Amino acid sequence: MFAQPEKHTMDIAIIQQKIYEIRGEKVMPDFDLAGLYGVETKALNQAV
């Protein structure tokens, strides 16, 4: 039912690698965010 601690830690590490700091702001490119949600970039951009 609950995720294994090792897998959870790995998931966090993968997400943290996709976050960049630009001009003092933490950002994630739309294509990386779409990949995390398992949707196409176009669909993500249309939803926001």
C-alpha positions as CSV (number, residue, x, y, z in Angstrom):
1,M,0.0,0.0,0.0
2,F,2.8,2.5,0.9
3,A,5.8,3.1,-1.3
4,Q,9.1,1.6,-0.2
5,P,11.4,4.1,1.4
6,E,14.2,3.4,-1.2
7,K,11.9,4.0,-4.1
8,H,10.4,7.2,-2.5
9,T,13.9,8.6,-2.0
10,M,14.8,7.8,-5.6
11,D,11.7,9.5,-6.9
12,I,12.6,12.7,-4.9
13,A,16.1,12.6,-6.3
14,I,14.8,12.4,-9.8
15,I,12.4,15.3,-9.3
16,Q,15.1,17.4,-7.6
17,Q,17.4,16.9,-10.6
18,K,14.7,18.4,-12.9
19,I,14.5,21.6,-10.8
20,Y,16.7,24.5,-12.0
21,E,17.4,27.9,-10.4
22,I,17.1,30.7,-12.8
23,R,17.4,34.3,-11.7
24,G,16.9,33.2,-8.1
25,E,13.7,31.3,-8.8
26,K,13.3,27.5,-8.8
27,V,11.7,26.3,-12.0
28,M,10.9,23.1,-13.8
29,P,10.7,23.0,-17.6
30,D,7.3,22.2,-18.9
31,F,8.5,19.1,-20.7
32,D,10.0,17.6,-17.5
33,L,6.7,18.4,-15.6
34,A,4.7,16.8,-18.4
35,G,6.9,13.7,-18.2
36,L,6.3,13.4,-14.4
37,Y,2.6,13.5,-15.0
38,G,2.7,11.2,-18.0
39,V,1.1,13.6,-20.4
40,E,2.3,15.4,-23.6
41,T,3.8,18.8,-23.1
42,K,1.1,20.3,-25.3
43,A,-1.7,18.9,-23.1
44,L,0.0,20.2,-20.0
45,N,0.4,23.7,-21.5
46,Q,-3.3,23.7,-22.6
47,A,-4.4,22.8,-19.1
48,V,-2.7,25.8,-17.4
